[in-house]
Every structure is written in C-alpha cells, then in structure tokens.
Amino acid sequence: MGNPQVPIDVDAETGIWRTDGLPMVYLPRHFLVNNHIAVEEALGRDAYRAILRVATEKSAIHWCRAEMRTHGFTAEATFRHYFKRLSQRGWGQFSVDLLDTAGRTGAITLRHSIFVLEASRRASTGQVCGDGPFCYMFEGFITGAFRFFLELGETKAAVACAEVRCAGDLGHSDCAFAFSA
C-alpha cells in the first residue's frame, strides 16, 4: 500500500487536518485501542458494544453522505470507497466480498485489524487483553455504511451485522463480518 493515499490538508492557522473537507485526527494506534479497552472494561463488553454500534453507525452514515456529495459517487461506489478509506487510514485491510443488493446481504473480510494487532502486542508484554472477538467496533461501521447504501431508496433500513470470525481467535487469519437488512 505504501505511503498514505488519502489527501490531507492542514489549516496553517488552526492546525486542523482535513480529508475531503472533513476534519480528521491523527493519533497513535495504541492510544485509540487503550481507550477502547478501558471503556470496555468499565462498562462491560455488551453495554459498550451497543453504544459503539449506535455511535459508529451514525458516523459511517455521516461520512458516506459527505463523500457522496464531495465525489459524486453512486451509493455503491460510496460504500466501497468507505472501506477503501478505512483501509488507507490504518484500521486494517477491508475487502468487500459480497454486496448483494437484491438479497440485501453482504460480507466483508478484514485482515490486520488494529484491535487484533494490539491484542497480540499486549499479550506479548504480559498484559491482559480479554477474549475475542476483538473487532466488534466495526459492526457499526458496516451497518452504517450499508444503511446509507440502502436508504437512498427507502427509509430506516434495519441492518444487522455480526463479526462471525475474528483473527484474534486461534485458527483464523482474518476477521469476517456478515450483514443483512
């Protein structure tokens, strides 16, 4: 993949980073993951997973709407662009394996997830990293992007998504997500 493939504009006066007009933050991976783990430990995984689902779904829809306006993409191109950009921003390498419009289903594979990589790093230093699956945060990313994709033709599509395989579990080289409406 090489160097970043996303355009980064830095406002000389404010120091705000923007990509395609949207404000961005650049921070160390361990900082984000350590905060993620701390909140999970404080609230419990089930409660935190539910909160993340709502927040990340909302953010994905917002991002997709902005990118569609900026680039003039179709809904499907915007959906695919979303996962390309997540890959380019270091979250992991996403692959849209299935996007079945008629069946209202899809599948995404993720390699090199930041959560799996940090769990491996933490385990190698003797830190507790909890049990997998580790990548449930991405479920909201996926439901939001798929809702955006579907809602151009309808209102309030109910989308379900589950991490069905995690590279953090022994025997898996990647993570997999299945989603449907």
C-alpha positions as CSV (number, residue, x, y, z in Angstrom):
1,M,0.0,0.0,0.0
2,G,2.9,2.4,0.6
3,N,2.5,5.9,1.9
4,P,-0.9,7.4,2.8
5,Q,-3.2,7.6,-0.2
6,V,-5.7,10.0,1.3
7,P,-5.3,13.7,0.8
8,I,-4.5,15.6,4.0
9,D,-5.0,19.3,4.1
10,V,-3.7,21.1,7.2
11,D,-5.1,24.5,8.1
12,A,-2.0,26.7,8.8
13,E,-3.9,28.8,11.3
14,T,-5.8,26.2,13.3
15,G,-3.7,23.1,12.7
16,I,-6.9,21.2,11.8
17,W,-6.4,18.2,9.4
18,R,-9.0,17.6,6.8
19,T,-9.5,15.0,4.1
20,D,-12.2,15.8,1.5
21,G,-13.3,18.6,3.7
22,L,-13.9,16.5,6.8
23,P,-11.9,17.2,10.0
24,M,-9.5,14.4,10.9
25,V,-7.4,13.4,13.9
26,Y,-4.1,11.6,13.7
27,L,-3.1,9.6,16.8
28,P,-1.1,6.6,17.8
29,R,-2.9,3.2,17.4
30,H,-2.2,2.2,21.0
31,F,-3.8,5.4,22.2
32,L,-7.1,4.6,20.5
33,V,-7.1,0.9,21.4
34,N,-6.1,1.5,25.1
35,N,-9.0,3.9,25.4
36,H,-11.3,1.4,23.7
37,I,-10.2,-1.3,26.1
38,A,-10.6,1.0,29.2
39,V,-14.2,1.8,28.3
40,E,-15.0,-1.8,27.6
41,E,-13.6,-2.8,31.0
42,A,-15.5,0.0,32.7
43,L,-18.9,-0.7,31.1
44,G,-18.7,-4.3,30.2
45,R,-18.5,-5.6,26.6
46,D,-22.2,-5.9,25.9
47,A,-23.0,-2.4,27.0
48,Y,-20.1,-0.9,25.2
49,R,-20.8,-2.9,22.1
50,A,-24.3,-1.5,22.0
51,I,-23.1,2.1,22.5
52,L,-20.4,1.7,19.8
53,R,-22.9,0.3,17.3
54,V,-25.1,3.4,17.6
55,A,-22.2,5.9,17.5
56,T,-20.2,4.3,14.7
57,E,-23.3,3.6,12.6
58,K,-24.2,7.3,12.8
59,S,-20.6,8.3,12.0
60,A,-20.5,6.0,9.0
61,I,-23.7,7.4,7.6
62,H,-22.4,11.0,8.1
63,W,-19.1,10.1,6.3
64,C,-20.8,8.4,3.4
65,R,-23.2,11.3,2.8
66,A,-20.3,13.8,2.8
67,E,-18.2,11.6,0.5
68,M,-21.1,11.1,-1.9
69,R,-21.5,14.9,-2.1
70,T,-17.8,15.6,-2.4
71,H,-17.1,13.0,-5.1
72,G,-20.4,12.5,-6.8
73,F,-20.2,8.7,-6.3
74,T,-23.1,6.3,-6.6
75,A,-24.3,4.7,-3.4
76,E,-22.4,1.5,-4.2
77,A,-19.3,3.3,-5.1
78,T,-19.5,5.3,-1.8
79,F,-20.0,2.1,0.2
80,R,-16.9,0.6,-1.4
81,H,-14.9,3.9,-1.1
82,Y,-15.7,3.9,2.7
83,F,-13.9,0.6,3.2
84,K,-11.1,1.6,1.0
85,R,-10.6,4.7,3.0
86,L,-10.7,2.8,6.3
87,S,-8.0,0.5,4.9
88,Q,-5.9,3.5,3.8
89,R,-6.3,5.1,7.3
90,G,-4.8,2.1,9.1
91,W,-7.8,0.4,10.7
92,G,-6.9,-2.8,8.8
93,Q,-7.4,-4.1,5.3
94,F,-11.1,-4.4,4.4
95,S,-12.4,-6.4,1.5
96,V,-16.0,-6.2,0.4
97,D,-16.5,-9.8,-0.6
98,L,-20.3,-9.7,-1.2
99,L,-22.7,-6.8,-1.7
100,D,-26.0,-8.4,-2.8
101,T,-28.5,-5.6,-3.4
102,A,-31.4,-7.8,-4.3
103,G,-30.8,-10.2,-1.4
104,R,-29.9,-7.2,0.9
105,T,-26.9,-9.0,2.3
106,G,-23.2,-8.7,2.3
107,A,-19.9,-9.9,3.6
108,I,-16.7,-8.2,4.5
109,T,-13.3,-9.6,5.3
110,L,-10.8,-7.7,7.5
111,R,-7.0,-8.5,7.7
112,H,-4.6,-6.8,10.0
113,S,-7.3,-5.3,12.3
114,I,-5.9,-2.7,14.7
115,F,-7.7,-4.5,17.6
116,V,-6.1,-7.9,16.8
117,L,-2.7,-6.4,16.3
118,E,-2.9,-4.5,19.6
119,A,-4.2,-7.6,21.4
120,S,-1.3,-9.6,20.2
121,R,1.1,-6.8,21.2
122,R,-0.5,-6.6,24.7
123,A,-0.4,-10.4,25.1
124,S,3.3,-10.5,24.2
125,T,4.1,-8.0,27.0
126,G,2.0,-9.9,29.6
127,Q,-0.9,-7.5,29.6
128,V,-4.5,-8.9,29.8
129,C,-6.2,-8.4,26.5
130,G,-9.6,-10.2,27.1
131,D,-11.3,-12.7,25.0
132,G,-12.2,-12.2,21.3
133,P,-13.8,-11.3,19.2
134,F,-11.9,-8.1,19.3
135,C,-13.3,-6.3,16.3
136,Y,-16.9,-5.7,17.2
137,M,-16.4,-1.9,16.8
138,F,-16.5,-2.4,13.1
139,E,-20.0,-3.8,13.2
140,G,-21.4,-0.3,13.5
141,F,-19.1,0.9,10.7
142,I,-20.6,-1.7,8.5
143,T,-24.3,-1.3,9.5
144,G,-24.0,2.5,8.9
145,A,-22.4,2.2,5.5
146,F,-25.0,-0.5,4.5
147,R,-27.9,1.6,5.9
148,F,-26.6,4.6,3.8
149,F,-26.4,2.4,0.7
150,L,-30.0,1.1,1.2
151,E,-31.7,4.2,2.4
152,L,-31.2,6.1,-0.8
153,G,-34.1,4.1,-2.0
154,E,-36.0,3.7,1.3
155,T,-36.2,5.0,4.8
156,K,-34.8,3.5,8.0
157,A,-33.5,0.2,6.8
158,A,-32.9,-2.1,9.8
159,V,-29.4,-3.6,9.3
160,A,-27.9,-6.5,11.3
161,C,-24.2,-7.2,11.4
162,A,-22.1,-9.7,13.3
163,E,-18.4,-10.5,13.4
164,V,-18.6,-14.1,12.5
165,R,-14.9,-14.8,12.6
166,C,-12.0,-13.0,14.4
167,A,-8.3,-13.3,13.7
168,G,-7.9,-12.8,17.5
169,D,-9.3,-16.3,17.9
170,L,-6.9,-19.2,17.3
171,G,-7.0,-20.7,13.8
172,H,-8.2,-17.6,11.9
173,S,-6.0,-15.5,9.7
174,D,-8.6,-12.8,9.3
175,C,-11.9,-11.4,10.6
176,A,-15.2,-11.8,8.8
177,F,-18.5,-9.8,9.1
178,A,-21.9,-10.8,7.7
179,F,-24.6,-8.2,7.3
180,S,-28.2,-8.0,6.1
181,A,-31.3,-5.9,6.1
